[in-house]
Amino acid sequence: MAVLPPLLARYSWSELRHHPWRHLAAVLAVLLGVALAFSVHLINQSALSEFSAAVRSVNGQPDLELRGPQAGFDETLYAKVAQHPQVLHASPVVEIDTYARHPGGERLALRIAGIDALAAGPLAPALLPRLAEGEDRLALFDPSAVWLNGAAQQALGVAPGGWLEVSHGLAWRRLRVAGSIAAAGPPLAVMDIAGAQSQFGRLGRLSRIDLQLASGALPETVRRALALPAGVQAIAPQDASQRISNVSRAYRVNLTVLALVALFTGGFLVFSVLSLSVAKRLQHFALLGVLGLSARERLQLVVAEAALLGLLGSTLGLALGTGLAALALRLLAGDLGGGYFPGVTPALQFSAGAALLYGGLGVAAALLGGWLPARAAQGLAPAQALKGLGDLRAGHGRRGLGLALLAAGGLLALLPPVAGLPVFAYLSVAALLVGGIACVPDAVGLLLLACGRRVRQPQALLALERARRMRHSATVAVAGVVASLSLAVALTVMVASFRDSVARWLDAVLPADLYVRTAVSTATSEAVFLPQSLVQAVGRLDAVARLDTLRVTSLTVDAARPPVALIARSLDRPERSLPLTGELLPPVPGTVGLYVSEAMVDLYGARPGTRLQLPLPGQAAGTLDGVVRGVWRDYARQHGSVVVSAADFVHHTGDERVNDLALWLREGASMPQLQQDIRRLSGDPQLLDFASAGEIRARSLQIFDRSFAVTYWLQAVAVAIGLFGIAASFSAQVLARRKEFGLLQHLGFTRGQVLAVVAGEGAAWTAAGAVLGLGLGLLVSVVLVHVVNPQSFHWSMDLQLPWGRLLGLCAAVMAAGSLTAYVAGRAAAGRDAVLAVKEDW
């Protein structure tokens, strides 16, 4: 080891100085992989931490929270809970998600918390109102007074003493800003609980009760002792934090795994660069060996070079990743396209532990990429290498290893998820990729043997036969092609399948001509709605041939999981109005028919025929008993949704409010005129959003394409790295065969014929790599489409093969491989190749 530092300083540095661009490409590949993975981690971790801190600021730190459905629960529970001997303090809260009107006219999402200022102090001090100068203390109980946090004041431009307009239904409530609160996070307003109940139609209803337990009381004991009504659950603060994390966990993990794909391909680029470097320096290594450098020290030298490339790439990648994360947090507010942290603008939170982890992964990828070239340098015979007889052929390896890995990949894909994550599916993809690459030599030999039987032209036969007999060298030349092309094919098939499935799903769920809505999200659906009088008036318009309604609310089925959406809509023919994934069971007399999304099956076991008991929202008490009649595909709600007939919903809850209208126009009716008529009926056009089915479809697909932009970038990176690998590998091969080319020219081959042989061999190897990469990519895409996505996001999709794009990828790789082999062979087939025959001294 003592000789490594001077060799690195003199010998390796000289190689790097003479070929900077080649090594820069390897460093850049590692840099991009580390930067992308580290930036994704920092963005998500910062957003999650900020969101959790904002929730803690608003909710305080109670020992237990009693939470009900989105519509709330009966406030009589508060008196019972507050008198319990094991409860020290109890603070009732009413939560309303609505919209406030900016002085400029646009709407802003705003959460309003109605609190009892006399009870909230010990549990949520950040919510306590701070009276503005000149305000009377009795303003704390004024039903028209609100207090805003800093984010709300800044977003709305309203200072203490001003007035604020918030929406309820299709009306605006005018509230006076009486001061501020210290709570951080998204825009938030606080008002007296009685005022919130009266202003927003929540009389007799509570959203949650925060509890501080008496000394020595155990949360589990209190949970059992309270005997809570149906739909109300006792949640510990750590459960709430875990639920927030679970909301975006699958999204975060999949982004991270996708980012690490760049590191995987970066390792192959390091492999190709060092293979070429070692091939060019064979005689140098041989001379060092004659001068006393042992085989082990030669291996250590190349490994050290790989480690330095990885260390440099990782260091720069961590710096770039930090910068990208800071920029994304400023521009995207930590969203990353997932929409999991709305209204949060987090500050960057650097993690030294994560930096060490991702930096170590970059170095490990470079070391893995440099291992085979290092073994080649270790195994060369110095005397033969000095005569130019060195060969970089890969060893035969263990036969059957590739097939065993492919079989293991297939078996791993059949295993269930671990803690809701497709861990075995990721391992399956890794096993398939490594197994496919391990099968390259034998598969290339079989493919070329089959092709060689039909070739009679001497030059083509020579190229095919040498490519087949030297097929173990194809591991170096073709492995990068197989790896990069298979990843590009897999990502292409996955994105195409998902996009096609989403497009057909949108066609199924958007059958009407025009859609009218008030609430943009499920959270605001309770406060912003269409009254029944407006729905009836719209239905009587001459331009409307048919009208369907939709009502959305959320239910907490499991305290450890995010809420489930309950959707009430017209269901005359469910098999036509819902994109069902299986058969529809006949109705069960005396029960309510339920139609659940695929997430409900995975998370709650709600298969067809299962009886479900759902807590009733609104003023109703008890549960909604129903039988699952069918399962439908819902790409809009990852954590579960249940559809019920609007008539059954109104019958059991008494809630006639509507959030969305679907309108079919009469023939010849004008859509712009209909929109004007509906705005006139509503009384306030700012509270209504209109969109045609085509507009919603185009906007949804645009969002889809923006969300998957990173996969398109990864496809380009994978293909570019594969093509660079072809160039480096073929350059290494032809350098090791200078004497062979010289001998061919001595036997009468012209320089053009030698180049044709080289190009033919390159075309044969690249074609074999393209076939293997295509087949392996299709295998990986099956795992991604049918295992990773359902286990991560709980929805399925149909496999779509965009053959035009796939064949275009293969053709581009084959053309580039042939051209690269030709260019690499030009230098090796020149005059130096003829003179190389004389080097046997």
C-alpha positions in Angstrom: 0.0 0.0 0.0 3.0 2.3 0.5 3.6 2.5 -3.2 0.0 3.6 -4.0 0.2 7.3 -3.1 3.3 8.0 -5.4 1.8 5.9 -8.2 -1.5 7.8 -8.0 0.3 11.1 -7.9 2.6 10.5 -10.8 1.2 7.6 -13.0 -2.6 7.9 -12.5 -2.5 11.7 -12.5 -0.7 11.6 -15.9 -3.4 9.4 -17.4 -6.1 11.7 -16.1 -4.3 14.7 -17.4 -4.0 13.2 -20.9 -7.6 12.0 -21.1 -9.6 14.5 -19.0 -12.9 14.3 -20.9 -13.1 10.6 -20.7 -12.7 10.6 -16.9 -14.9 13.6 -16.6 -17.7 11.6 -18.2 -17.4 9.0 -15.4 -17.3 11.6 -12.7 -20.3 13.3 -14.2 -22.3 10.0 -14.2 -21.6 9.5 -10.5 -22.2 13.2 -9.8 -25.7 13.2 -11.4 -26.7 10.0 -9.6 -25.7 11.2 -6.2 -27.1 14.7 -6.8 -30.5 13.5 -7.9 -30.8 11.0 -5.1 -29.5 13.4 -2.4 -31.7 16.3 -3.6 -34.8 14.1 -3.6 -34.0 13.1 0.0 -33.4 16.7 1.2 -36.5 18.0 -0.5 -38.8 15.4 1.0 -37.2 15.4 4.4 -37.3 19.2 4.7 -40.9 19.3 3.5 -42.0 16.5 5.8 -40.2 18.0 8.8 -41.7 21.4 8.1 -45.2 20.0 7.6 -44.9 18.0 10.8 -43.7 21.1 12.7 -46.6 23.1 11.4 -49.1 20.4 12.5 -47.5 20.3 15.9 -47.7 24.1 16.1 -51.5 24.0 15.3 -52.4 20.9 17.3 -50.1 21.5 20.2 -48.8 18.5 22.1 -51.7 16.7 23.7 -51.4 13.2 25.2 -54.4 12.1 23.1 -56.6 13.6 20.3 -60.2 12.5 19.8 -61.0 12.9 16.1 -64.1 12.1 14.1 -65.1 12.3 10.4 -64.6 15.4 8.4 -68.1 16.6 9.2 -67.4 16.3 12.9 -69.1 14.6 15.8 -71.6 15.5 18.6 -70.3 18.0 21.0 -72.0 16.3 24.0 -68.9 14.0 24.0 -66.8 16.9 25.3 -68.7 17.2 28.6 -68.3 13.5 29.2 -64.6 13.5 28.4 -63.8 16.7 30.4 -65.3 15.1 33.5 -63.4 11.9 33.2 -61.1 11.5 36.3 -58.1 10.5 34.2 -58.3 13.7 32.0 -56.6 16.8 33.4 -57.4 19.2 30.6 -59.7 18.9 27.5 -59.8 21.5 24.7 -62.6 21.3 22.0 -61.7 22.4 18.5 -63.7 23.0 15.3 -61.7 22.8 12.1 -62.9 24.4 8.8 -61.1 24.2 5.5 -62.4 27.0 3.3 -61.4 29.8 1.0 -60.6 33.4 1.8 -60.9 36.2 -0.7 -57.9 38.3 -1.4 -58.5 42.0 -2.0 -57.5 41.4 -5.6 -60.4 38.9 -6.0 -58.6 35.5 -6.1 -59.3 32.7 -3.7 -56.8 31.4 -1.1 -57.1 28.1 0.8 -57.5 28.9 4.5 -57.9 26.7 7.6 -60.0 28.1 10.4 -59.7 26.7 13.9 -62.4 27.5 16.4 -61.1 27.2 19.9 -62.1 27.8 23.5 -59.5 30.4 24.5 -59.9 29.5 28.1 -59.1 25.8 27.6 -56.6 25.8 24.7 -53.7 27.4 26.5 -52.2 24.4 28.2 -52.4 22.2 25.1 -51.9 24.5 22.1 -50.3 27.8 23.2 -49.5 28.7 19.6 -53.2 29.1 18.9 -53.9 31.6 21.7 -55.1 34.9 20.2 -52.9 38.0 20.6 -55.1 41.0 20.7 -54.2 43.9 18.5 -53.6 47.3 20.1 -56.9 48.9 21.1 -58.9 45.6 21.1 -61.1 44.8 24.1 -60.5 41.5 26.0 -64.1 40.5 25.3 -63.2 40.4 21.6 -61.9 36.8 22.3 -65.6 35.8 22.3 -66.8 37.9 19.4 -68.3 35.5 16.9 -67.1 37.7 14.0 -63.5 38.2 15.1 -60.5 36.2 13.8 -56.8 36.1 14.5 -54.4 35.3 11.6 -51.0 33.7 11.6 -48.1 35.2 9.7 -48.6 33.2 6.6 -52.3 34.2 6.3 -51.5 37.9 6.9 -48.8 37.9 4.2 -50.8 35.9 1.7 -54.1 37.9 2.2 -52.5 41.3 2.8 -54.8 41.9 5.7 -53.5 43.5 8.9 -55.1 43.6 12.3 -58.1 45.9 12.3 -59.0 45.0 8.7 -61.7 42.7 7.4 -61.6 39.2 5.9 -64.0 37.5 3.7 -64.3 33.7 3.9 -66.7 31.4 2.0 -69.4 29.1 3.3 -71.4 27.4 0.7 -71.9 30.0 -2.0 -71.9 32.9 0.5 -69.1 35.1 1.9 -68.8 35.6 5.7 -67.3 38.9 6.7 -64.9 38.6 9.7 -62.9 41.3 11.5 -59.2 40.7 12.0 -58.6 41.3 15.8 -55.0 40.3 16.1 -52.6 37.5 15.4 -51.4 34.1 16.5 -48.0 32.5 16.8 -48.7 29.3 14.9 -46.4 28.6 12.0 -47.2 26.7 8.8 -49.8 27.4 6.0 -52.4 30.2 6.3 -54.4 29.7 9.4 -57.1 31.7 11.2 -58.4 31.3 14.8 -61.8 32.3 16.1 -64.0 31.6 19.1 -65.4 28.1 18.9 -69.0 29.3 19.2 -68.5 31.8 16.4 -67.0 29.1 14.2 -70.0 26.8 14.8 -72.5 29.5 14.0 -70.8 31.0 11.0 -70.1 27.7 9.3 -73.2 25.6 10.1 -71.4 23.5 12.7 -73.8 24.0 15.6 -73.4 21.1 18.1 -70.4 19.7 16.2 -66.7 19.3 17.0 -63.8 18.3 14.9 -61.5 17.1 17.6 -60.9 17.2 21.4 -57.3 17.6 22.7 -56.6 15.8 25.9 -54.0 16.2 28.6 -54.1 13.2 30.9 -53.7 13.2 34.7 -50.4 12.2 36.2 -50.0 8.4 35.9 -52.8 7.9 33.4 -51.9 5.7 30.5 -53.2 6.6 27.0 -54.2 3.0 26.3 -56.2 2.8 29.5 -58.0 6.1 28.8 -58.8 5.0 25.2 -60.6 1.9 26.6 -62.3 3.8 29.4 -63.8 6.6 27.2 -66.1 4.2 25.2 -66.0 6.5 22.2 -69.0 6.6 19.8 -68.7 5.2 16.2 -66.5 7.2 14.0 -64.5 8.9 16.8 -61.0 7.6 17.4 -58.4 8.4 20.1 -55.1 9.2 18.3 -51.7 9.7 20.0 -49.5 12.5 18.7 -46.9 9.9 17.5 -49.7 8.3 15.5 -50.5 11.6 13.8 -46.9 12.1 12.9 -46.7 8.6 11.5 -49.8 9.2 9.5 -48.3 12.3 8.0 -45.2 10.4 7.0 -47.3 7.5 5.5 -49.1 9.9 3.3 -46.1 10.5 1.1 -43.9 7.5 2.0 -44.5 5.5 -1.2 -43.9 8.6 -3.3 -40.7 9.4 -1.5 -39.3 5.9 -1.7 -40.1 5.4 -5.4 -38.5 8.8 -6.3 -35.4 7.8 -4.3 -35.2 4.4 -6.0 -35.7 6.0 -9.4 -32.9 8.4 -8.6 -30.5 5.6 -7.6 -31.0 4.2 -11.1 -28.7 6.9 -12.3 -26.0 5.6 -9.9 -26.5 2.1 -11.3 -25.9 3.3 -14.9 -23.1 5.6 -13.6 -21.3 2.5 -12.3 -21.3 1.0 -15.8 -19.8 4.2 -17.2 -17.0 4.0 -14.7 -16.6 0.3 -15.7 -16.3 1.3 -19.4 -13.9 4.2 -18.8 -11.6 2.2 -16.6 -11.7 -0.8 -19.0 -10.6 1.5 -21.8 -8.0 3.1 -19.6 -6.5 -0.3 -18.5 -6.5 -1.5 -22.2 -4.5 1.5 -23.2 -2.1 1.0 -20.4 -1.5 -2.8 -20.6 2.1 -2.4 -21.5 2.5 0.2 -18.7 1.1 -2.2 -16.1 3.3 -4.9 -17.5 6.4 -2.8 -17.2 5.4 -1.9 -13.6 5.0 -5.6 -13.0 8.5 -6.4 -14.3 9.9 -3.5 -12.1 8.3 -5.2 -9.0 4.7 -4.1 -8.8 2.8 -7.1 -7.7 -0.5 -8.3 -9.1 -2.3 -7.3 -5.9 -0.8 -3.8 -6.0 -1.9 -3.4 -9.7 -5.5 -4.3 -8.6 -5.3 -1.9 -5.7 -4.0 0.9 -8.0 -7.0 0.6 -10.4 -9.4 0.2 -7.5 -7.9 3.4 -6.0 -8.4 5.2 -9.3 -12.1 4.1 -9.3 -12.5 5.2 -5.7 -11.1 8.6 -6.5 -13.5 9.0 -9.4 -16.3 8.0 -7.2 -15.2 10.3 -4.3 -14.8 13.3 -6.6 -18.2 12.6 -8.3 -19.9 12.1 -4.9 -18.5 15.2 -3.4 -19.6 17.3 -6.3 -22.9 15.5 -6.4 -23.6 16.3 -2.8 -22.9 20.0 -3.4 -25.1 20.0 -6.6 -27.8 18.0 -4.8 -27.9 20.5 -2.0 -28.2 23.4 -4.4 -30.9 21.6 -6.4 -32.8 20.9 -3.2 -32.6 24.5 -2.1 -33.8 25.7 -5.5 -36.6 23.2 -5.6 -37.8 24.2 -2.1 -37.9 27.8 -3.2 -39.7 27.2 -6.6 -41.8 24.1 -5.8 -42.3 24.5 -2.1 -41.2 20.9 -1.5 -44.1 19.5 -3.6 -42.1 17.6 -6.2 -45.3 17.1 -8.1 -46.9 14.9 -5.5 -49.2 17.5 -3.9 -48.6 16.0 -0.4 -47.5 19.2 1.4 -49.8 22.0 0.1 -49.1 25.4 1.5 -45.8 24.5 3.1 -42.6 26.5 2.1 -39.9 24.6 4.0 -36.4 25.7 4.7 -33.6 23.4 3.6 -32.5 21.0 6.4 -29.1 19.6 5.6 -28.4 16.1 6.9 -24.8 15.0 7.5 -25.9 11.4 7.9 -27.8 11.3 4.6 -24.8 13.0 2.9 -22.5 10.3 4.1 -25.0 7.6 3.0 -25.5 8.9 -0.5 -21.8 9.9 -0.9 -20.9 6.4 0.1 -23.3 5.0 -2.4 -21.6 7.0 -5.1 -18.2 5.7 -4.1 -19.6 2.1 -3.9 -21.0 2.4 -7.4 -17.6 3.6 -8.8 -15.8 0.8 -6.9 -18.2 -1.8 -8.4 -17.7 -0.4 -11.8 -13.9 -0.5 -11.5 -13.7 -4.0 -10.0 -13.5 -6.0 -13.3 -10.9 -3.6 -14.9 -8.9 -3.9 -11.7 -9.1 -7.7 -11.9 -8.0 -7.5 -15.6 -4.9 -5.5 -14.5 -4.2 -7.9 -11.7 -4.4 -11.0 -14.0 -2.3 -9.9 -16.9 1.0 -11.7 -17.6 3.7 -9.0 -17.7 6.0 -10.8 -20.3 3.1 -11.3 -22.7 1.7 -7.9 -22.2 5.1 -6.3 -23.0 4.9 -8.0 -26.4 1.4 -6.7 -27.0 -0.3 -10.1 -26.3 -2.4 -9.0 -23.4 -6.1 -9.6 -23.6 -8.9 -8.2 -21.6 -11.3 -11.0 -22.1 -13.7 -11.5 -19.2 -13.5 -14.8 -17.5 -16.0 -17.5 -18.1 -17.5 -17.1 -14.7 -19.9 -19.5 -13.3 -22.4 -21.0 -15.7 -25.9 -20.9 -14.6 -25.5 -17.9 -12.3 -27.4 -15.6 -14.6 -30.3 -18.0 -15.0 -30.4 -18.5 -11.2 -30.6 -14.7 -10.7 -33.4 -14.4 -13.3 -35.3 -17.2 -11.6 -34.8 -15.5 -8.2 -36.0 -12.2 -9.7 -39.2 -13.9 -10.8 -39.8 -15.5 -7.4 -39.1 -12.2 -5.5 -41.7 -10.4 -7.6 -44.3 -12.8 -6.2 -43.7 -11.9 -2.6 -45.9 -9.4 -0.7 -44.8 -5.9 0.3 -43.0 -5.2 3.5 -44.6 -2.5 5.7 -46.5 -1.2 2.6 -43.3 -0.9 0.5 -42.4 -3.1 -2.5 -39.0 -4.1 -1.1 -39.0 -7.6 -2.7 -40.1 -6.0 -6.0 -37.1 -3.7 -5.9 -34.8 -6.7 -5.2 -36.5 -8.5 -8.1 -35.6 -5.7 -10.5 -32.0 -5.8 -9.3 -31.8 -9.5 -9.6 -33.3 -9.4 -13.1 -30.8 -6.7 -14.3 -27.7 -8.4 -12.8 -28.9 -11.9 -14.0 -29.5 -10.6 -17.5 -26.1 -9.1 -17.7 -24.5 -12.3 -16.3 -26.2 -14.2 -19.2 -24.7 -11.9 -21.8 -21.8 -14.2 -23.0 -23.9 -17.4 -23.5 -26.9 -15.5 -24.9 -24.6 -13.6 -27.4 -23.1 -17.0 -28.4 -26.4 -18.6 -29.1 -27.8 -15.6 -31.0 -24.7 -15.2 -33.2 -24.5 -19.0 -33.8 -28.1 -18.9 -35.1 -27.3 -15.9 -37.3 -24.0 -17.3 -38.5 -25.6 -20.4 -40.1 -27.2 -18.1 -42.7 -24.1 -16.0 -43.6 -21.9 -17.0 -46.5 -20.1 -13.7 -47.3 -16.4 -14.1 -46.0 -16.1 -10.8 -44.2 -19.5 -11.0 -42.5 -18.7 -14.6 -41.6 -15.4 -13.6 -40.1 -17.0 -10.8 -38.1 -19.8 -13.1 -36.8 -17.5 -16.0 -35.9 -15.0 -13.9 -34.0 -17.8 -12.1 -32.2 -19.2 -15.5 -31.2 -15.9 -17.1 -30.2 -14.8 -14.1 -28.3 -18.2 -13.7 -26.7 -16.8 -13.4 -23.2 -15.3 -10.1 -24.3 -18.9 -9.1 -25.0 -19.5 -8.9 -21.3 -17.3 -5.8 -21.4 -18.7 -4.4 -24.7 -22.4 -5.3 -24.4 -23.1 -5.2 -20.6 -23.5 -1.5 -20.7 -25.8 -1.7 -23.7 -28.0 -4.4 -22.0 -28.1 -2.5 -18.7 -28.9 1.0 -20.1 -31.2 -0.2 -22.8 -33.2 -2.5 -20.4 -33.7 0.4 -18.0 -34.7 2.7 -20.8 -37.2 0.1 -22.2 -38.6 -0.6 -18.7 -39.1 3.1 -17.9 -40.6 3.7 -21.4 -43.1 0.8 -21.0 -44.0 1.8 -17.4 -44.7 5.5 -18.3 -46.6 4.6 -21.5 -48.7 2.0 -19.6 -49.5 4.4 -16.8 -50.3 7.3 -19.1 -52.5 5.2 -21.4 -54.3 3.8 -18.3 -54.8 7.3 -16.9 -56.1 8.6 -20.3 -58.6 5.8 -20.6 -59.6 6.2 -16.9 -60.3 9.9 -17.5 -62.5 9.0 -20.5 -64.5 6.7 -18.2 -64.9 9.1 -15.3 -65.5 12.2 -17.4 -68.5 11.3 -19.5 -70.3 14.7 -19.3 -69.9 17.8 -21.4 -69.3 20.3 -18.6 -68.3 20.1 -15.0 -69.0 22.7 -12.2 -67.3 22.6 -8.8 -66.8 24.7 -5.8 -64.1 22.9 -3.8 -60.8 22.1 -5.4 -59.9 19.5 -2.7 -61.7 17.1 -0.4 -60.6 19.1 2.6 -62.7 22.1 1.6 -65.7 20.1 0.5 -67.5 20.6 3.9 -67.4 24.4 3.9 -67.7 25.1 0.2 -70.6 23.4 -1.5 -73.6 23.9 -3.8 -77.0 24.2 -2.1 -79.8 22.0 -3.2 -81.8 25.1 -4.5 -79.0 25.9 -7.0 -78.7 22.3 -8.1 -82.5 22.3 -8.9 -82.3 25.6 -10.6 -79.4 24.5 -12.9 -81.3 21.3 -13.7 -84.3 23.4 -15.0 -82.1 25.3 -17.5 -83.1 24.7 -21.1 -79.5 23.9 -22.2 -79.2 21.1 -19.7 -80.3 17.7 -20.9 -79.1 15.7 -17.9 -77.5 16.6 -14.5 -75.6 14.3 -12.1 -74.3 15.4 -8.7 -71.2 14.4 -6.7 -70.6 14.9 -3.0 -67.2 14.2 -1.4 -66.3 13.9 2.2 -63.6 12.1 4.1 -63.7 9.4 6.9 -61.0 8.2 9.3 -61.3 4.4 9.1 -57.9 3.7 10.7 -56.0 6.1 12.9 -52.7 5.0 11.5 -53.7 5.7 7.9 -54.7 8.8 6.0 -58.5 9.4 5.6 -60.6 7.6 3.1 -62.8 9.6 0.6 -66.5 8.9 0.7 -68.1 9.8 -2.7 -71.8 10.0 -3.2 -72.9 10.2 -6.8 -75.6 9.0 -9.2 -75.2 5.3 -9.8 -78.0 4.1 -12.1 -75.7 1.8 -14.0 -72.4 1.4 -12.0 -70.9 -0.8 -14.7 -70.9 2.2 -17.1 -70.3 5.1 -14.8 -67.4 3.5 -12.9 -64.2 2.0 -14.4 -64.6 -1.4 -12.6 -61.7 -3.8 -12.5 -63.7 -7.0 -12.1 -67.2 -8.4 -12.2 -70.1 -6.6 -10.5 -71.9 -8.5 -7.8 -75.7 -8.4 -7.8 -77.3 -6.2 -5.1 -78.0 -7.6 -1.7 -81.6 -6.8 -0.6 -81.8 -4.6 2.5 -78.1 -3.4 2.3 -76.3 -0.4 0.7 -74.2 -1.2 -2.3 -70.6 0.0 -2.0 -68.0 0.4 -4.7 -64.4 0.6 -3.4 -61.2 1.6 -5.0 -58.3 -0.8 -5.3 -56.5 0.8 -2.3 -59.5 -0.2 -0.1 -58.8 -3.9 -1.1 -55.1 -3.7 -0.3 -55.3 -1.6 2.9 -58.6 -2.8 4.4 -59.3 -6.1 2.8 -62.6 -4.8 1.3 -63.0 -7.4 -1.5 -66.3 -7.9 -3.3 -68.9 -9.4 -1.0 -67.3 -7.9 2.1 -69.5 -6.1 4.6 -68.2 -2.7 5.6 -69.2 -0.5 8.4 -68.3 3.2 7.7 -68.8 6.0 10.2 -71.6 8.3 9.1 -70.6 11.9 8.4 -72.7 14.9 9.1 -75.4 15.1 11.8 -76.1 11.4 11.6 -74.8 9.1 14.2 -73.7 5.5 13.9 -72.4 3.6 10.9 -73.2 3.0 7.3 -73.5 -0.8 6.8 -72.9 -1.9 3.2 -71.7 -4.7 1.0 -68.9 -4.2 -1.5 -70.4 -4.9 -4.9 -67.4 -4.0 -7.0 -63.9 -2.6 -7.2 -63.0 0.4 -9.3 -59.8 2.0 -10.5 -59.2 5.4 -8.8 -56.0 7.2 -9.9 -57.0 10.4 -8.0 -57.0 9.0 -4.4 -54.0 6.8 -3.4 -55.3 6.0 0.1 -58.7 4.7 -0.7 -62.2 5.8 -1.7 -65.7 4.4 -1.4 -68.5 5.3 -3.8 -72.1 5.1 -2.6 -75.3 6.0 -4.4 -76.3 9.7 -3.8 -79.8 8.5 -2.8 -78.5 6.2 -0.2 -76.1 8.8 1.1 -78.9 11.4 1.6 -81.2 8.8 3.1 -78.7 7.8 5.8 -77.0 11.2 6.5 -79.7 13.8 5.6 -76.9 15.7 3.9 -78.2 17.2 0.6 -75.1 19.3 -0.1 -73.3 18.9 -3.4 -69.7 19.7 -4.4 -69.7 18.9 -8.2 -72.1 19.0 -11.0 -71.8 17.0 -14.2 -73.9 18.5 -17.1 -74.9 17.0 -20.4 -75.9 19.7 -22.9 -78.8 19.6 -25.3 -78.0 19.5 -29.0 -77.2 22.9 -30.2 -76.8 24.5 -26.7 -74.0 27.0 -26.1 -71.5 26.0 -23.4 -70.4 29.7 -22.8 -74.0 30.8 -22.4 -74.7 28.0 -20.0 -71.8 29.0 -17.9 -73.1 32.6 -17.8 -76.5 31.4 -16.7 -75.1 29.2 -13.9 -72.9 32.1 -12.7 -76.0 34.3 -12.6 -77.9 31.7 -10.6 -75.1 31.3 -8.1 -74.9 35.0 -7.2 -71.1 35.0 -7.0 -69.2 33.7 -10.1 -65.9 33.7 -8.2 -67.0 30.6 -6.2 -67.5 28.4 -9.2 -65.0 26.6 -11.4 -66.0 25.4 -14.9 -64.2 22.9 -17.1 -65.1 20.7 -20.0 -64.2 17.1 -20.1 -61.5 17.8 -22.7 -60.0 20.6 -20.6 -59.8 18.4 -17.5 -58.3 15.6 -19.5 -55.7 17.8 -21.1 -54.8 19.4 -17.8 -54.5 16.1 -16.0 -52.3 14.6 -18.7 -50.1 17.7 -18.6 -49.7 17.3 -14.8 -48.9 13.6 -15.4 -46.2 14.5 -18.0 -44.7 17.1 -15.6 -44.6 14.6 -12.7 -42.8 12.0 -14.8 -40.3 14.4 -16.4 -37.6 12.9 -14.2 -38.2 9.5 -15.8 -37.7 10.9 -19.3 -34.4 12.5 -18.1 -33.3 9.1 -16.7 -34.1 7.4 -20.0 -31.9 9.9 -21.8 -29.1 9.4 -19.2 -29.3 5.6 -19.4 -29.1 5.6 -23.2 -26.3 8.1 -23.3 -24.3 6.2 -20.8 -24.9 3.0 -22.7 -23.6 4.5 -26.0 -20.6 6.0 -24.2 -19.9 2.5 -22.8 -20.0 1.0 -26.3 -17.4 3.6 -27.4 -15.1 2.9 -24.5 -15.5 -0.8 -24.6 -14.9 -1.2 -28.4 -11.9 1.2 -28.1 -10.4 -1.1 -25.5 -11.1 -4.2 -27.6 -9.6 -2.9 -30.8 -6.5 -1.6 -29.0 -5.9 -5.1 -27.7 -6.3 -6.5 -31.3 -3.8 -4.3 -33.2 -1.7 -7.4 -34.1 -4.8 -9.2 -35.3 -5.6 -6.4 -37.7 -2.1 -6.1 -38.9 -2.0 -9.9 -39.6 -5.3 -9.5 -41.6 -3.7 -6.7 -43.7 -0.6 -8.9 -44.3 -2.9 -11.6 -45.6 -4.4 -9.3 -48.2 -7.3 -7.5 -46.4 -7.5 -3.9 -47.4 -7.9 -1.3 -44.6 -11.6 -0.9 -45.7 -12.2 -4.6 -45.4 -10.6 -4.7 -41.9 -12.8 -1.8 -40.9 -15.8 -3.6 -42.3 -15.0 -6.6 -40.2 -14.7 -4.4 -37.1 -18.0 -2.6 -37.8 -19.7 -6.0 -38.5 -18.4 -7.4 -35.3 -19.7 -4.3 -33.5 -23.0 -4.5 -35.2 -23.3 -8.2 -34.2 -22.5 -7.5 -30.6 -24.7 -4.4 -30.4 -27.6 -6.2 -32.1 -27.3 -9.1 -29.6 -27.1 -6.5 -26.8 -30.2 -4.7 -28.2 -32.2 -8.0 -28.3 -31.1 -8.9 -24.8 -31.7 -5.4 -23.5 -35.2 -5.3 -25.1 -36.1 -8.7 -23.6 -34.7 -7.8 -20.2 -36.4 -4.4 -20.2 -39.7 -6.0 -20.9 -39.3 -8.4 -18.0 -38.4 -5.5 -15.7 -41.4 -3.5 -17.0 -43.7 -6.3 -16.1 -42.5 -6.1 -12.5 -42.8 -2.3 -12.4 -46.3 -2.3 -13.9 -47.8 -5.3 -12.1 -45.9 -5.3 -8.8 -44.1 -2.1 -7.9 -47.0 0.3 -8.8 -49.8 -1.7 -7.2 -47.8 -2.3 -4.0 -46.7 1.3 -3.8 -49.8 3.2 -4.8 -52.5 0.6 -4.6 -53.7 1.0 -8.1 -53.3 -1.2 -11.2 -52.7 -0.5 -14.8 -52.7 -2.3 -18.1 -49.4 -3.2 -19.7 -48.9 -1.2 -23.0 -46.0 -1.8 -25.3 -45.2 1.3 -27.4 -43.4 -0.8 -30.1 -42.5 2.2 -32.2 -40.5 3.9 -29.5 -39.0 0.6 -28.3 -37.8 -0.4 -31.8 -36.5 3.1 -32.3 -34.4 2.8 -29.1 -33.0 -0.5 -30.3 -32.3 0.8 -33.8 -30.5 3.9 -32.4 -28.4 1.7 -30.1 -27.5 -0.7 -33.0 -26.6 2.2 -35.4 -24.5 3.9 -32.7 -22.7 0.7 -31.8 -21.8 -0.1 -35.4 -20.6 3.5 -36.0 -18.6 3.5 -32.8 -16.9 0.2 -33.6 -16.0 1.6 -37.1 -14.6 4.8 -35.6 -12.7 2.9 -32.9 -11.2 0.6 -35.5 -9.9 3.3 -37.8 -6.9 4.0 -35.5 -6.2 0.3 -34.8 -6.3 -0.7 -38.5 -3.8 1.9 -39.7 -0.1 1.7 -40.3 0.5 1.0 -36.6 -1.4 -2.2 -36.9 0.9 -3.4 -39.7 4.0 -2.5 -37.7 2.5 -4.1 -34.6 3.1 -7.6 -36.1 6.9 -6.9 -35.7 6.6 -6.2 -32.0 7.1 -9.9 -31.1 10.6 -9.5 -29.8 
